[in-house]
Amino acid sequence: MLFSDFEYSTWLGLAALLLFYLVGILHMLHALMHVRTSQGTIAWVISLLTVPFVAIPLYWLLGRTRFSKKIGGRRENDSRLNLIAVAMHERLRQYEVEIPDDDGFKRAAQVLGGLPFTRGNDLELLIDGEQTFDRIFQAIQEAKIYLCVNFFIVKNDQLGTRFQQALIERARAGVKVYFLFDEIGSHKLPRRYLNAMKEAGVECHSFGINRFWWSRFQLNFRNHRKIVVSDGKTAFIGGLNVGDEYMGRDQKFGEWRDTHLKLRGPAVQAVQLVFLEDWFWACDEVPELHWETEPELADQVAAVIPTGPADPADSWQLIVAEAANSSRKKLWIASPYFVPDEGVLTALQTAAIRGVDVRILIPERADHLLVWLSAFSYYEQSIPFGVKIFCYQKGFLHQKVMLIDDRLAAVGTANLDNRSFRLNFEITCFTADKGFAAQVEKMLVTDFKYAREAKVEDFTGKPFLFRASSRFARLLAPIQ
């Protein structure tokens, strides 16, 4: 024998180790070319070179941060979707609002979202679960032709069962029901829940990118949107998913603070187009929807802004940064997560230095530990510059709301974190209606009454282990 068993196993181990490092280098080169942020690139490069046996599996799960349009199901990749989008834009042209040259934010939001600001809309602010689902179930019941439904999370609980039965009832009544859910967000949804819907005629599909062997284990690029469209006339978007906790029934979180939005008018067509693109990606089908629209008496100006990893730029990150840059008196943002990147953080600092009342409203308690820990590490870079951070204490805060001065307000699905900036498909509605903005301001003033203002000492005064954990969690921000 040329080698003893010990020598053979040693050489085999060295060969395996060398192979891991070679594969790690290949993955490192991929990360170098494709990861969007320098922070994320550095984190992946170091980990892939130092501990490839740990980093390689994680990179397959979480590493990709660019979503190829060639596999993205976007409308420019299909002639049917493109024709529908062009025709919809033509119909909306008569309602389109001309944006003044000096209104940089609206212009930027419109360009990044690809959909116009239109007049003739009717927006209803919906506060918390009871009001939101009362309106949603009413719209479902009133649907005569079709329903488009997309949620990130759907649970098989009390609210989920009521939701399921409402869709089944409409399907049996002859209404076409298109039900889309995210395969990761709704991973606990049992097959029997979906089978009952399918048997009643509901078309059910999951949204996921794992359609190829090389993306089978990929966990990024979630569809975080919450959309309901009834007959092309009424639409809903906002922060609430379908689960009992969103009704305040969770024993851990208790009261659940969230915000949703009901839309009627031309903006509904934009919401419907966003759903159509997602549906096409999920099942390669283009359902027949109605695209006619009429203006509402409320005549509110609004734009639906979809954002996601298929965009050429980090659209939501740029929109938030521009909101800070264009604000003059106040910028109030409510989000369950506060993990800004350097661009957004700099914009918030600069706005506060200019004298803008910058307030960030986040929850006191955590639903995701790493994201919650990360937020503390930003206190030292926010509060001393004049950025005020408020921690909501009356239950759990999950709303995604923005107020820019008294001229613009937004309600949607996007958070103030890397996942919404770069990895999730989101949808937000901005309105230039001052009356609606006043409603949002009144709502947020009430929320601030149930919040305490954070201090730098809330971080610097913590034990070393907590501060170190917070700093470490922040390093993981690109993959949280």
N, C-alpha and C positions, 0 to 999 in steps of 0.2 A: 504493500500500500504506500502510495506517495504521501498521503496525508492521514493523520490520525483523525478520529471522530471529533476530537476537540479542535484540531486545526481546521477541519472542514467546516464545522459550525461557526468558527471565528471568521473564516473567509466569507462564508455565506452571509453572516451578519454585517460585515463590512460592505459587501456588495449591495445588500438591501439598503444600508444607510446611505451609501453613495447614490443609489437610484433615487431615494427620497430627496436628497439634496439637488440632484439634477432636475427632477420634476419640479421641485420647489423653485429653482431658477427659472424654468419655463413659465410657471405661474407668476413669478415675480415680474417677468417681462410683460406678461399679459396685463397685470395690474398697473404697471408703469404706463402702458399705452391706453388703458381704458377706464381706470378709476377716475371719477370726476374731480375730486378734491385733493389738494396736496396733503392734507391731514390724513385722509383715508389711504392715499398712495403710500405715504411713509409708514403707516401702521402695517399695511399688508406686506410691503417690501421687507421690513425688518423681521416680521414674524415668519414669512415664507423662507427667509434665508437662515434664520436661527433655529426655529422649531417647525420644520416643514411637515413632520408627521402629525402635528396638531393643526397647523395652519391650512394645509391643503384641503382636508375635509371641510373646514369652516369656509374656505374660499369658494368651494363648490356650492355651499349653502347660501352664503351671504355676499360673496365677492363681487358679483356683477352689478355695476351701478349705471350702465348704459343699456338702454332698451332699443334694440335695432328696429328701425321702421320696416325693414324687410320682413319681420315676423310680427310686427306690432298691430296689424289690423287697422291701421289708420286709413282715413277715407281716400288719401291720395294713392293708395295701393289697389283700389278697386274702382272700376269705372262706374258701378252702380252707386256706390256711396258718394263718389265725386259728383255725379249728376244730381243726386238728391241735395248735396251740400250747396252746389252752385244755384239750384232752383230755389232753395230756402233763402239764400242770401239775396237773391233777386226779389223775393216776396217781402223780405224785411227792409229792403232799401227804402220803401215809402215811409217806414217808421224810424229809420236810422236818424240819430241825432248828430248834428255837425259839432265836432269838438273844436273849441277855440285853440289857436296856436299856442297860447300860454298855459294850457291845461295839460301839462306833461304827464300827470298820472293817468288820466283817462286814456290818453293816446297810447301810453306804454301798456296799460292793461288790455286795451283792445287789440293791440298788435300781438302781445304775448298769448292772449287767449284765442285769437283768431275769430272772435265773434263781436258784433257791434253793440254799442249802447243804443237802445231803442226807447221810444216813448210809447205811451198807450198801455202800460203795464199796471197791474194791481197786485201789490205785495202785502201780505199779512204776516206780521211777526208772531211766531208761536213760541211760547215760553213753557218749557218742561214737557214731560211725557203725556200727561192727561190731555192737554190742549192739542198737542201735536197729533196724537193718534186718534183723537176724536175727529179731527179734520181729515186725516188720511183714510180712516174707515168710512167716513161719509163719502169721500171722493171715489173710493173703491166701489161702494154700494151704488153710486150714481153712474158708474161707467156703463156705457151701452155698446161700445164697439171693441175697445181694447184697453189693456193696462200694461204699462212698462214698469217693471219693478226691479230695482237693483239695491242690495244692501251688503255692506261689508260683513256684518254679523247677523245671523238669524239663529235663534235658539228654540229648542223644543220645550218651551215652558208655557206658562199661562198666556202671556202676550203672544208668543210664537204660535201657539195653537189657535188662538183667536184670529191671528193674521192668516194662517194656513187655511182655516175654514172660510174666511172672507174671500180669498182668492178662488178656492174650490167652488164656492157658491156662484161666483161670477162666471167661472169657466163652464159650469153646468147650465148656466143661463144663456150660453152662446157667445159670451165675451171672449175674445182672444186674450190670453194672459201670458205674458213673457216674463219669466222670473229668473233673474241672474243673481248669483251670490258668489262671494270670494271663497275660494277653496281652503285658504288658510284661516281667514277670519271666522268662517263657519265650519271649521273642521270637526266640531262635535255634533253637527247636525246629523241625526240618524237617517239611514237609507229609507226606513219606513215612512218618515216625514215626507220625503221627496216622492216616494212611490205613490202615496195617497194623492198627491197633487197631480202626478203624471196620469194616473188612472182617471182623474176627473177632467183631463184635457189641458192642464197647465203645462206649458213648455218650460222645462227647467234646465238650466245650464250653469256650470260653475265657471268662474273666471280664473284662469291660471296660465302661466307661461310655460308650464312643464310639458310641452308638446313634442320635444325632441330629446334624444338620448343625452345630449350634453347639458340640458337644462332640467333633467328629471328631478334633481334634488334642490333646485333653486327656490329660495324662500323670499327673495326680494320681489319688487314690482307688484305690490298688492293693489287691488281695486278697492280703495277706501271710500268710494262714493256711496251716497245714500240718495236714491232717486225713485220717485213715483210719478208717473205721468198717466193721466186719465183722459182718454179720447183725444189727446193732443190739445186739450183746452186748459187743463189744470195740472200743475206740477208742484212737487215738494222736493227740497234739498235741505241739508242741515246736519246736525251732529248726532241725531238719535238713530241707533240701530234697533233691531227687533229683539228685545229681551226684557225680562222682568226688572232688571236693575235700572233700566231707563225709565221705568215707572216709579222708581224709588222703593222697590220691594226687596232690595238686597240687604241682608243682615249686616254685612261688613261695611257698606258705604252709606246705607240709610238713604237720605234724600239725595236725589240726583239732579244736579243743575245743568240744564242743557237748553239749546235754542235751535229752532227749525224755521223754515220759511215756506209759505204757500205762495205760488205765483200763478197769475192769469195774464193773458195778453201775449204779445210777440215773443217775449223772453222764453215762453214755454217751448217754442220751436227750437230754440238753442239747447235747452235741456234735453229735448227729445233727440236731437242730433247726437249729443254726447252719448246718450244711452245706445243709440243705433250703432255707433262705432264700437262700443264695448260688446254689444250683442254679436256683431259681425265677427269680432275677434274670437269670441267664445265658441261659436258654432258655424261660422262661414255662411250665414244666412242673412238676408235683408228683408225683414217683414214689411208688409204694406201698412204704412202709417199715414195719418192725415196731416197735411202741412198747411192747410188754410188757417188764417188767424184774423181776429178782429180786435181793434183797440178797446181797452176798458176805460170806463169813465174816470177812474182815478188818475189816469194819464201820468203814471210815475215813470221816470227814466231809470233804466236798469241795464246791466250787461251780465251775462253768464260767462264766467271765466273758467274753462277747464284747464287743468295743468297736470303734468305727469312726466315720467321718465322718457317718453317718446318725443318730447319737445326738443328742439335744437338747443335750447338754453335751459337753465334751471329757472323756469318761469315763475314759480311761486316765490322763490327766494328773491328774484328781481322785483316782483310786485311788492313784497313786504318792505324791501329796502327803499323802493321808490315812494311807498306810502310814508315812510319816515322822512325821506328827503323833501317831500312836497308838503308835509304838515307845517302849519304855522302857529296854531294855538294848542291843539291837543291831538294826541295819538293814544287811543286806548285799545288794547288788544287782550282778549280773553282766550286762553288756550290751556288745555290740561297739561301741556308740556312746554318747557322753556329751555330749549337747547339750540340757541341761534348759532349760525356759523359766523365767521369773522366779518363778512360783508354786512350782514344784518345787524350784528352787534355794533359795528362802527356807525352804521346809519342811526341806530337808536341813541348811541352816545352823542352823536353830533346834533341830533334833533333836541335832545335834552339840554345840551350846552347852549343852543340857540334860544332857549327859554320855552320850548314846547313842553306841555304837560304830558310827559310820556309815562303811561301806566301799563304794567303787565299784570294781568289777573290770572293766577294759577291756583291749583288746589293745594290745601294744606297737607292732605294725606296722599299716599301713592297708590296707583294701580299697577304701574310698572316700575320696579325698584331702581333699575339702572338709570332710567330717564329722570326719575325723581331725584336721585343722588346727583346726577349731572347738573341739574338746575342750580344747586347750591354753589357750585364752582364759579358761576357767572355773577354772583353777588358782588364780588370785589371789583368786577369790571363794569358794573351797571350802576349800582346805587351811588357811589361817590361822584359819578358824572351827572346825577340828577334823574336817572331812570328809577321810577318807583315801582317796586314789586309788591303786590298784594297777594296774600295767601287766603283763599276762600275757606271758611271754617264750617259753613252750614251744609254738611254733606260733601259730596264729591262734585267738582266742577269739571264739565266735559265740553262746554260750548266752544265754538270757534267763531268768534265775532270780532270785528274791527270797526272803529270809529275814527274818522279823519276829520278833525275840526268839526264844523257843523254842516259839512257839505257832502260827505260821503260816508256810507255805512256798508258793511259786508257781513253776510251770514253764509257759512258753507261747511265744508268738511275738513279743511286743511289746518294743520297744527303749526306750531312754531318750533319745528324740529327738522332734523335732516331727512327723516323718512318722508315728510310732506314736501320738503324742498326738492328732493331728488328721486325718491323711490316709489312713492304712491301715486296712483291716479286719483285726483281730487277734483272737486267742483265747488265754485264759490260764486255767489251773486253779489255784485256791487251795485248800489243805487245812489243816484245823485239827488234823490228826493229829500228835501230838508225836513219835511214832516216825518218821514220814516226815520231819518237820522236822529230826530228829537226823541222818537220812541225808543230807539236803541240806547241813547244817552240816559234816558230815564230808567231803563232796565238795568244798565250797568251801574248807575248811581246806587240803586237798591242793592246790587251785588256787592259793591264796595262796603256797604254798611255791615255786611256779614263777613268781612275780611279784615285781617290785620296787616299793617304795613311792615314788610320785612326790613331787617337791619343787616348791615355788613357783619355784625357780631353773631348773627344767626349761623354764619359759616365760620368766621375766624375764632369764635368762642367755643366751637365744638372740639371734642377730644381729637387727638392726632389721628387715630384710626379712622374716624368718620371723615376727616378732611382728606386723608389719603385715599379713602374709598371713593369719595366724590371726585377727586382728581383722576383716579383710574377710570371711573365710569365715564368721565368726559372724553378720555382717550378713545373709548369705544363708541362715541357718538355716531361715527359714520355707518355703523352696522347695527345700531339699536333698533 
